Amino acid sequence: MAEMVPDRIPSRASRGEKRLFSILQELPDNFIVYYEPIIENRYPDFIIIAPTLGVLVVEVKGWYKGDIIQADNNTIVIKDEGRQGRQVRQKHPVRQAREYMCSLMDECRRIHLNKTLIEGNGEYEGRFKFPFANFAVLNNITQEQLIDMGL
């Protein structure tokens, strides 16, 4: 079972975040999963430190197929039920996760341990010793639905 920080997900978390939290708990013991860590005054949904994979930044959205009105690589327009169905433009969740990842990388470069994290010489000098990646989870939309929508 992965080490979860915090060990329980807060009650204010979305249903999708709670569902993913329970799935991520089942990762191997040597994985560490952070829920909403603070990075430059922002809160990515999850950061996973995986010895075999590197650092993964995950953004979770609970949208349904009918919620998405329009999308491109930068933004998504959704129907926001909390605002009487008005259209709301939001940052694309993959772009959002990437921005969190870049902020985390910048923070890692700034800390005093960065010599431990970054290659000091050779072909990969100045690069991290492990990979970073990001992705989004749309827990209420299937891949087939996304393809049908042209996304």
Buried (B, 14 or more C-beta within 10 A) or exposed (E): EBBBEEEEBEEEBBEBBBBBBEEBBEBEEEBBBBBBBEBEEEEBBBBBBBEEEBBBBBBBBBBBBEBBEEBEEEEBBBBBEEEEEEEBEBBBBBBBBBBBBBBBBEEBEEEEEEEEBBEEEEEEEEEBEEEBBBEBBBBBBEEEBBEEEEB
